[in-house]
Amino acid sequence: MPWILLKKSIDRRFFYVVEAEHNMPLVTSEMYDSRQGALDGIKALRRVTRRATLLDVTA
């Protein structure tokens, strides 16, 4: 089961990490000045990825 971890950096800015099973990081967010900003980023990530379609541009 993937997790979204809300964290605080050494300089007290907030960010989140999406982790897969076995604590493997999949995504690390940008830094946010506020906790609410990071929570809003998580909310947007959840909303967008539910509707995301794979676009394979490797060919």
mmCIF file of the N, C-alpha and C atoms, coordinates in Angstrom:
data_MODEL
# 
_entry.id   MODEL 
# 
loop_
_atom_site.group_PDB 
_atom_site.id 
_atom_site.type_symbol 
_atom_site.label_atom_id 
_atom_site.label_alt_id 
_atom_site.label_comp_id 
_atom_site.label_asym_id 
_atom_site.label_entity_id 
_atom_site.label_seq_id 
_atom_site.pdbx_PDB_ins_code 
_atom_site.Cartn_x 
_atom_site.Cartn_y 
_atom_site.Cartn_z 
_atom_site.occupancy 
_atom_site.B_iso_or_equiv 
_atom_site.pdbx_formal_charge 
_atom_site.auth_seq_id 
_atom_site.auth_comp_id 
_atom_site.auth_asym_id 
_atom_site.auth_atom_id 
_atom_site.pdbx_PDB_model_num 
ATOM 1   N N  . MET A 1 1  ? 0.837  -1.172 0.000   1.00 0.00 ? 1  MET A N  1 
ATOM 2   C CA . MET A 1 1  ? 0.000  0.000  0.000   1.00 0.00 ? 1  MET A CA 1 
ATOM 3   C C  . MET A 1 1  ? 0.886  1.242  0.000   1.00 0.00 ? 1  MET A C  1 
ATOM 4   N N  . PRO A 1 2  ? 0.653  2.181  -0.893  1.00 0.00 ? 2  PRO A N  1 
ATOM 5   C CA . PRO A 1 2  ? 1.450  3.415  -0.906  1.00 0.00 ? 2  PRO A CA 1 
ATOM 6   C C  . PRO A 1 2  ? 1.052  4.336  0.247   1.00 0.00 ? 2  PRO A C  1 
ATOM 7   N N  . TRP A 1 3  ? 2.001  5.146  0.649   1.00 0.00 ? 3  TRP A N  1 
ATOM 8   C CA . TRP A 1 3  ? 1.800  6.132  1.705   1.00 0.00 ? 3  TRP A CA 1 
ATOM 9   C C  . TRP A 1 3  ? 2.169  7.515  1.191   1.00 0.00 ? 3  TRP A C  1 
ATOM 10  N N  . ILE A 1 4  ? 1.519  8.523  1.739   1.00 0.00 ? 4  ILE A N  1 
ATOM 11  C CA . ILE A 1 4  ? 1.944  9.900  1.515   1.00 0.00 ? 4  ILE A CA 1 
ATOM 12  C C  . ILE A 1 4  ? 2.385  10.418 2.874   1.00 0.00 ? 4  ILE A C  1 
ATOM 13  N N  . LEU A 1 5  ? 3.666  10.716 2.976   1.00 0.00 ? 5  LEU A N  1 
ATOM 14  C CA . LEU A 1 5  ? 4.235  11.174 4.238   1.00 0.00 ? 5  LEU A CA 1 
ATOM 15  C C  . LEU A 1 5  ? 4.429  12.682 4.202   1.00 0.00 ? 5  LEU A C  1 
ATOM 16  N N  . LEU A 1 6  ? 3.865  13.372 5.170   1.00 0.00 ? 6  LEU A N  1 
ATOM 17  C CA . LEU A 1 6  ? 4.071  14.807 5.313   1.00 0.00 ? 6  LEU A CA 1 
ATOM 18  C C  . LEU A 1 6  ? 5.273  14.994 6.227   1.00 0.00 ? 6  LEU A C  1 
ATOM 19  N N  . LYS A 1 7  ? 6.258  15.755 5.756   1.00 0.00 ? 7  LYS A N  1 
ATOM 20  C CA . LYS A 1 7  ? 7.500  15.920 6.501   1.00 0.00 ? 7  LYS A CA 1 
ATOM 21  C C  . LYS A 1 7  ? 7.863  17.390 6.633   1.00 0.00 ? 7  LYS A C  1 
ATOM 22  N N  . LYS A 1 8  ? 8.795  17.655 7.566   1.00 0.00 ? 8  LYS A N  1 
ATOM 23  C CA . LYS A 1 8  ? 9.305  19.008 7.752   1.00 0.00 ? 8  LYS A CA 1 
ATOM 24  C C  . LYS A 1 8  ? 10.819 18.958 7.561   1.00 0.00 ? 8  LYS A C  1 
ATOM 25  N N  . SER A 1 9  ? 11.340 19.886 6.764   1.00 0.00 ? 9  SER A N  1 
ATOM 26  C CA . SER A 1 9  ? 12.774 19.933 6.483   1.00 0.00 ? 9  SER A CA 1 
ATOM 27  C C  . SER A 1 9  ? 13.527 20.612 7.633   1.00 0.00 ? 9  SER A C  1 
ATOM 28  N N  . ILE A 1 10 ? 14.825 20.575 7.546   1.00 0.00 ? 10 ILE A N  1 
ATOM 29  C CA . ILE A 1 10 ? 15.678 21.195 8.562   1.00 0.00 ? 10 ILE A CA 1 
ATOM 30  C C  . ILE A 1 10 ? 15.374 22.689 8.695   1.00 0.00 ? 10 ILE A C  1 
ATOM 31  N N  . ASP A 1 11 ? 15.066 23.332 7.561   1.00 0.00 ? 11 ASP A N  1 
ATOM 32  C CA . ASP A 1 11 ? 14.762 24.771 7.601   1.00 0.00 ? 11 ASP A CA 1 
ATOM 33  C C  . ASP A 1 11 ? 13.277 25.053 7.855   1.00 0.00 ? 11 ASP A C  1 
ATOM 34  N N  . ARG A 1 12 ? 12.573 24.045 8.369   1.00 0.00 ? 12 ARG A N  1 
ATOM 35  C CA . ARG A 1 12 ? 11.171 24.160 8.811   1.00 0.00 ? 12 ARG A CA 1 
ATOM 36  C C  . ARG A 1 12 ? 10.172 24.373 7.689   1.00 0.00 ? 12 ARG A C  1 
ATOM 37  N N  . ARG A 1 13 ? 10.532 23.999 6.491   1.00 0.00 ? 13 ARG A N  1 
ATOM 38  C CA . ARG A 1 13 ? 9.587  24.028 5.377   1.00 0.00 ? 13 ARG A CA 1 
ATOM 39  C C  . ARG A 1 13 ? 8.958  22.638 5.272   1.00 0.00 ? 13 ARG A C  1 
ATOM 40  N N  . PHE A 1 14 ? 7.799  22.566 4.651   1.00 0.00 ? 14 PHE A N  1 
ATOM 41  C CA . PHE A 1 14 ? 7.055  21.315 4.573   1.00 0.00 ? 14 PHE A CA 1 
ATOM 42  C C  . PHE A 1 14 ? 7.164  20.718 3.182   1.00 0.00 ? 14 PHE A C  1 
ATOM 43  N N  . PHE A 1 15 ? 7.109  19.395 3.114   1.00 0.00 ? 15 PHE A N  1 
ATOM 44  C CA . PHE A 1 15 ? 7.090  18.678 1.847   1.00 0.00 ? 15 PHE A CA 1 
ATOM 45  C C  . PHE A 1 15 ? 6.467  17.310 2.091   1.00 0.00 ? 15 PHE A C  1 
ATOM 46  N N  . TYR A 1 16 ? 6.142  16.628 1.007   1.00 0.00 ? 16 TYR A N  1 
ATOM 47  C CA . TYR A 1 16 ? 5.603  15.276 1.158   1.00 0.00 ? 16 TYR A CA 1 
ATOM 48  C C  . TYR A 1 16 ? 6.339  14.322 0.253   1.00 0.00 ? 16 TYR A C  1 
ATOM 49  N N  . VAL A 1 17 ? 6.289  13.064 0.642   1.00 0.00 ? 17 VAL A N  1 
ATOM 50  C CA . VAL A 1 17 ? 6.918  11.991 -0.113  1.00 0.00 ? 17 VAL A CA 1 
ATOM 51  C C  . VAL A 1 17 ? 5.869  10.905 -0.314  1.00 0.00 ? 17 VAL A C  1 
ATOM 52  N N  . VAL A 1 18 ? 5.697  10.465 -1.555  1.00 0.00 ? 18 VAL A N  1 
ATOM 53  C CA . VAL A 1 18 ? 4.833  9.326  -1.842  1.00 0.00 ? 18 VAL A CA 1 
ATOM 54  C C  . VAL A 1 18 ? 5.729  8.098  -1.861  1.00 0.00 ? 18 VAL A C  1 
ATOM 55  N N  . GLU A 1 19 ? 5.413  7.140  -1.003  1.00 0.00 ? 19 GLU A N  1 
ATOM 56  C CA . GLU A 1 19 ? 6.228  5.937  -0.911  1.00 0.00 ? 19 GLU A CA 1 
ATOM 57  C C  . GLU A 1 19 ? 5.417  4.711  -1.279  1.00 0.00 ? 19 GLU A C  1 
ATOM 58  N N  . ALA A 1 20 ? 6.076  3.786  -1.965  1.00 0.00 ? 20 ALA A N  1 
ATOM 59  C CA . ALA A 1 20 ? 5.485  2.496  -2.300  1.00 0.00 ? 20 ALA A CA 1 
ATOM 60  C C  . ALA A 1 20 ? 5.773  1.531  -1.144  1.00 0.00 ? 20 ALA A C  1 
ATOM 61  N N  . GLU A 1 21 ? 5.429  0.297  -1.356  1.00 0.00 ? 21 GLU A N  1 
ATOM 62  C CA . GLU A 1 21 ? 5.738  -0.719 -0.359  1.00 0.00 ? 21 GLU A CA 1 
ATOM 63  C C  . GLU A 1 21 ? 7.239  -0.760 -0.126  1.00 0.00 ? 21 GLU A C  1 
ATOM 64  N N  . HIS A 1 22 ? 7.637  -1.178 1.021   1.00 0.00 ? 22 HIS A N  1 
ATOM 65  C CA . HIS A 1 22 ? 9.048  -1.304 1.410   1.00 0.00 ? 22 HIS A CA 1 
ATOM 66  C C  . HIS A 1 22 ? 9.737  0.056  1.461   1.00 0.00 ? 22 HIS A C  1 
ATOM 67  N N  . ASN A 1 23 ? 8.954  1.118  1.708   1.00 0.00 ? 23 ASN A N  1 
ATOM 68  C CA . ASN A 1 23 ? 9.489  2.478  1.887   1.00 0.00 ? 23 ASN A CA 1 
ATOM 69  C C  . ASN A 1 23 ? 10.296 2.995  0.705   1.00 0.00 ? 23 ASN A C  1 
ATOM 70  N N  . MET A 1 24 ? 9.959  2.584  -0.489  1.00 0.00 ? 24 MET A N  1 
ATOM 71  C CA . MET A 1 24 ? 10.633 3.067  -1.690  1.00 0.00 ? 24 MET A CA 1 
ATOM 72  C C  . MET A 1 24 ? 9.965  4.364  -2.137  1.00 0.00 ? 24 MET A C  1 
ATOM 73  N N  . PRO A 1 25 ? 10.700 5.491  -2.168  1.00 0.00 ? 25 PRO A N  1 
ATOM 74  C CA . PRO A 1 25 ? 10.091 6.762  -2.577  1.00 0.00 ? 25 PRO A CA 1 
ATOM 75  C C  . PRO A 1 25 ? 9.765  6.778  -4.073  1.00 0.00 ? 25 PRO A C  1 
ATOM 76  N N  . LEU A 1 26 ? 8.569  7.228  -4.381  1.00 0.00 ? 26 LEU A N  1 
ATOM 77  C CA . LEU A 1 26 ? 8.128  7.365  -5.768  1.00 0.00 ? 26 LEU A CA 1 
ATOM 78  C C  . LEU A 1 26 ? 8.148  8.818  -6.212  1.00 0.00 ? 26 LEU A C  1 
ATOM 79  N N  . VAL A 1 27 ? 7.715  9.708  -5.321  1.00 0.00 ? 27 VAL A N  1 
ATOM 80  C CA . VAL A 1 27 ? 7.596  11.134 -5.631  1.00 0.00 ? 27 VAL A CA 1 
ATOM 81  C C  . VAL A 1 27 ? 7.994  11.935 -4.397  1.00 0.00 ? 27 VAL A C  1 
ATOM 82  N N  . THR A 1 28 ? 8.767  12.975 -4.598  1.00 0.00 ? 28 THR A N  1 
ATOM 83  C CA . THR A 1 28 ? 9.045  13.947 -3.541  1.00 0.00 ? 28 THR A CA 1 
ATOM 84  C C  . THR A 1 28 ? 8.570  15.306 -4.041  1.00 0.00 ? 28 THR A C  1 
ATOM 85  N N  . SER A 1 29 ? 7.799  15.967 -3.225  1.00 0.00 ? 29 SER A N  1 
ATOM 86  C CA . SER A 1 29 ? 7.203  17.241 -3.636  1.00 0.00 ? 29 SER A CA 1 
ATOM 87  C C  . SER A 1 29 ? 8.210  18.376 -3.576  1.00 0.00 ? 29 SER A C  1 
ATOM 88  N N  . GLU A 1 30 ? 7.766  19.528 -4.037  1.00 0.00 ? 30 GLU A N  1 
ATOM 89  C CA . GLU A 1 30 ? 8.500  20.767 -3.835  1.00 0.00 ? 30 GLU A CA 1 
ATOM 90  C C  . GLU A 1 30 ? 8.380  21.152 -2.360  1.00 0.00 ? 30 GLU A C  1 
ATOM 91  N N  . MET A 1 31 ? 9.106  22.154 -1.942  1.00 0.00 ? 31 MET A N  1 
ATOM 92  C CA . MET A 1 31 ? 9.026  22.667 -0.566  1.00 0.00 ? 31 MET A CA 1 
ATOM 93  C C  . MET A 1 31 ? 7.893  23.685 -0.473  1.00 0.00 ? 31 MET A C  1 
ATOM 94  N N  . TYR A 1 32 ? 7.201  23.646 0.651   1.00 0.00 ? 32 TYR A N  1 
ATOM 95  C CA . TYR A 1 32 ? 6.103  24.573 0.918   1.00 0.00 ? 32 TYR A CA 1 
ATOM 96  C C  . TYR A 1 32 ? 6.421  25.355 2.174   1.00 0.00 ? 32 TYR A C  1 
ATOM 97  N N  . ASP A 1 33 ? 6.067  26.624 2.196   1.00 0.00 ? 33 ASP A N  1 
ATOM 98  C CA . ASP A 1 33 ? 6.318  27.462 3.363   1.00 0.00 ? 33 ASP A CA 1 
ATOM 99  C C  . ASP A 1 33 ? 5.365  27.173 4.517   1.00 0.00 ? 33 ASP A C  1 
ATOM 100 N N  . SER A 1 34 ? 4.217  26.578 4.206   1.00 0.00 ? 34 SER A N  1 
ATOM 101 C CA . SER A 1 34 ? 3.243  26.288 5.262   1.00 0.00 ? 34 SER A CA 1 
ATOM 102 C C  . SER A 1 34 ? 2.783  24.834 5.183   1.00 0.00 ? 34 SER A C  1 
ATOM 103 N N  . ARG A 1 35 ? 2.332  24.350 6.317   1.00 0.00 ? 35 ARG A N  1 
ATOM 104 C CA . ARG A 1 35 ? 1.777  22.996 6.375   1.00 0.00 ? 35 ARG A CA 1 
ATOM 105 C C  . ARG A 1 35 ? 0.542  22.904 5.470   1.00 0.00 ? 35 ARG A C  1 
ATOM 106 N N  . GLN A 1 36 ? -0.287 23.944 5.518   1.00 0.00 ? 36 GLN A N  1 
ATOM 107 C CA . GLN A 1 36 ? -1.506 23.941 4.698   1.00 0.00 ? 36 GLN A CA 1 
ATOM 108 C C  . GLN A 1 36 ? -1.169 23.908 3.214   1.00 0.00 ? 36 GLN A C  1 
ATOM 109 N N  . GLY A 1 37 ? -0.117 24.587 2.802   1.00 0.00 ? 37 GLY A N  1 
ATOM 110 C CA . GLY A 1 37 ? 0.309  24.536 1.405   1.00 0.00 ? 37 GLY A CA 1 
ATOM 111 C C  . GLY A 1 37 ? 0.661  23.121 0.983   1.00 0.00 ? 37 GLY A C  1 
ATOM 112 N N  . ALA A 1 38 ? 1.373  22.394 1.843   1.00 0.00 ? 38 ALA A N  1 
ATOM 113 C CA . ALA A 1 38 ? 1.721  21.006 1.538   1.00 0.00 ? 38 ALA A CA 1 
ATOM 114 C C  . ALA A 1 38 ? 0.474  20.133 1.494   1.00 0.00 ? 38 ALA A C  1 
ATOM 115 N N  . LEU A 1 39 ? -0.451 20.341 2.423   1.00 0.00 ? 39 LEU A N  1 
ATOM 116 C CA . LEU A 1 39 ? -1.697 19.571 2.419   1.00 0.00 ? 39 LEU A CA 1 
ATOM 117 C C  . LEU A 1 39 ? -2.518 19.859 1.159   1.00 0.00 ? 39 LEU A C  1 
ATOM 118 N N  . ASP A 1 40 ? -2.519 21.113 0.711   1.00 0.00 ? 40 ASP A N  1 
ATOM 119 C CA . ASP A 1 40 ? -3.209 21.458 -0.540  1.00 0.00 ? 40 ASP A CA 1 
ATOM 120 C C  . ASP A 1 40 ? -2.547 20.762 -1.728  1.00 0.00 ? 40 ASP A C  1 
ATOM 121 N N  . GLY A 1 41 ? -1.206 20.655 -1.712  1.00 0.00 ? 41 GLY A N  1 
ATOM 122 C CA . GLY A 1 41 ? -0.489 19.927 -2.762  1.00 0.00 ? 41 GLY A CA 1 
ATOM 123 C C  . GLY A 1 41 ? -0.857 18.460 -2.787  1.00 0.00 ? 41 GLY A C  1 
ATOM 124 N N  . ILE A 1 42 ? -0.986 17.855 -1.616  1.00 0.00 ? 42 ILE A N  1 
ATOM 125 C CA . ILE A 1 42 ? -1.400 16.449 -1.519  1.00 0.00 ? 42 ILE A CA 1 
ATOM 126 C C  . ILE A 1 42 ? -2.812 16.283 -2.058  1.00 0.00 ? 42 ILE A C  1 
ATOM 127 N N  . LYS A 1 43 ? -3.689 17.194 -1.698  1.00 0.00 ? 43 LYS A N  1 
ATOM 128 C CA . LYS A 1 43 ? -5.075 17.150 -2.183  1.00 0.00 ? 43 LYS A CA 1 
ATOM 129 C C  . LYS A 1 43 ? -5.118 17.232 -3.707  1.00 0.00 ? 43 LYS A C  1 
ATOM 130 N N  . ALA A 1 44 ? -4.326 18.124 -4.284  1.00 0.00 ? 44 ALA A N  1 
ATOM 131 C CA . ALA A 1 44 ? -4.275 18.257 -5.745  1.00 0.00 ? 44 ALA A CA 1 
ATOM 132 C C  . ALA A 1 44 ? -3.694 17.002 -6.388  1.00 0.00 ? 44 ALA A C  1 
ATOM 133 N N  . LEU A 1 45 ? -2.653 16.439 -5.792  1.00 0.00 ? 45 LEU A N  1 
ATOM 134 C CA . LEU A 1 45 ? -2.060 15.205 -6.311  1.00 0.00 ? 45 LEU A CA 1 
ATOM 135 C C  . LEU A 1 45 ? -3.085 14.078 -6.347  1.00 0.00 ? 45 LEU A C  1 
ATOM 136 N N  . ARG A 1 46 ? -3.831 13.929 -5.284  1.00 0.00 ? 46 ARG A N  1 
ATOM 137 C CA . ARG A 1 46 ? -4.866 12.885 -5.232  1.00 0.00 ? 46 ARG A CA 1 
ATOM 138 C C  . ARG A 1 46 ? -5.933 13.102 -6.298  1.00 0.00 ? 46 ARG A C  1 
ATOM 139 N N  . ARG A 1 47 ? -6.346 14.351 -6.474  1.00 0.00 ? 47 ARG A N  1 
ATOM 140 C CA . ARG A 1 47 ? -7.396 14.664 -7.453  1.00 0.00 ? 47 ARG A CA 1 
ATOM 141 C C  . ARG A 1 47 ? -6.920 14.393 -8.880  1.00 0.00 ? 47 ARG A C  1 
ATOM 142 N N  . VAL A 1 48 ? -5.711 14.821 -9.202  1.00 0.00 ? 48 VAL A N  1 
ATOM 143 C CA . VAL A 1 48 ? -5.188 14.700 -10.565 1.00 0.00 ? 48 VAL A CA 1 
ATOM 144 C C  . VAL A 1 48 ? -4.840 13.259 -10.918 1.00 0.00 ? 48 VAL A C  1 
ATOM 145 N N  . THR A 1 49 ? -4.223 12.536 -9.999  1.00 0.00 ? 49 THR A N  1 
ATOM 146 C CA . THR A 1 49 ? -3.790 11.173 -10.340 1.00 0.00 ? 49 THR A CA 1 
ATOM 147 C C  . THR A 1 49 ? -4.946 10.212 -10.496 1.00 0.00 ? 49 THR A C  1 
ATOM 148 N N  . ARG A 1 50 ? -6.055 10.499 -9.876  1.00 0.00 ? 50 ARG A N  1 
ATOM 149 C CA . ARG A 1 50 ? -7.231 9.651  -10.079 1.00 0.00 ? 50 ARG A CA 1 
ATOM 150 C C  . ARG A 1 50 ? -7.700 9.672  -11.535 1.00 0.00 ? 50 ARG A C  1 
ATOM 151 N N  . ARG A 1 51 ? -7.487 10.796 -12.200 1.00 0.00 ? 51 ARG A N  1 
ATOM 152 C CA . ARG A 1 51 ? -7.942 10.964 -13.579 1.00 0.00 ? 51 ARG A CA 1 
ATOM 153 C C  . ARG A 1 51 ? -6.814 10.837 -14.593 1.00 0.00 ? 51 ARG A C  1 
ATOM 154 N N  . ALA A 1 52 ? -5.603 10.578 -14.126 1.00 0.00 ? 52 ALA A N  1 
ATOM 155 C CA . ALA A 1 52 ? -4.444 10.572 -15.015 1.00 0.00 ? 52 ALA A CA 1 
ATOM 156 C C  . ALA A 1 52 ? -4.480 9.400  -16.008 1.00 0.00 ? 52 ALA A C  1 
ATOM 157 N N  . THR A 1 53 ? -4.063 9.682  -17.209 1.00 0.00 ? 53 THR A N  1 
ATOM 158 C CA . THR A 1 53 ? -3.968 8.679  -18.264 1.00 0.00 ? 53 THR A CA 1 
ATOM 159 C C  . THR A 1 53 ? -2.480 8.574  -18.667 1.00 0.00 ? 53 THR A C  1 
ATOM 160 N N  . LEU A 1 54 ? -2.036 7.355  -18.866 1.00 0.00 ? 54 LEU A N  1 
ATOM 161 C CA . LEU A 1 54 ? -0.656 7.149  -19.301 1.00 0.00 ? 54 LEU A CA 1 
ATOM 162 C C  . LEU A 1 54 ? -0.505 7.599  -20.745 1.00 0.00 ? 54 LEU A C  1 
ATOM 163 N N  . LEU A 1 55 ? 0.470  8.419  -20.977 1.00 0.00 ? 55 LEU A N  1 
ATOM 164 C CA . LEU A 1 55 ? 0.803  8.860  -22.329 1.00 0.00 ? 55 LEU A CA 1 
ATOM 165 C C  . LEU A 1 55 ? 2.238  8.407  -22.600 1.00 0.00 ? 55 LEU A C  1 
ATOM 166 N N  . ASP A 1 56 ? 2.413  7.373  -23.387 1.00 0.00 ? 56 ASP A N  1 
ATOM 167 C CA . ASP A 1 56 ? 3.711  6.805  -23.678 1.00 0.00 ? 56 ASP A CA 1 
ATOM 168 C C  . ASP A 1 56 ? 4.339  7.558  -24.845 1.00 0.00 ? 56 ASP A C  1 
ATOM 169 N N  . VAL A 1 57 ? 5.365  8.321  -24.565 1.00 0.00 ? 57 VAL A N  1 
ATOM 170 C CA . VAL A 1 57 ? 6.036  9.112  -25.608 1.00 0.00 ? 57 VAL A CA 1 
ATOM 171 C C  . VAL A 1 57 ? 7.435  8.580  -25.888 1.00 0.00 ? 57 VAL A C  1 
ATOM 172 N N  . THR A 1 58 ? 7.635  7.290  -25.615 1.00 0.00 ? 58 THR A N  1 
ATOM 173 C CA . THR A 1 58 ? 8.963  6.701  -25.819 1.00 0.00 ? 58 THR A CA 1 
ATOM 174 C C  . THR A 1 58 ? 9.190  6.239  -27.244 1.00 0.00 ? 58 THR A C  1 
ATOM 175 N N  . ALA A 1 59 ? 8.144  6.143  -28.021 1.00 0.00 ? 59 ALA A N  1 
ATOM 176 C CA . ALA A 1 59 ? 8.292  5.635  -29.390 1.00 0.00 ? 59 ALA A CA 1 
ATOM 177 C C  . ALA A 1 59 ? 8.657  6.738  -30.366 1.00 0.00 ? 59 ALA A C  1 
# 
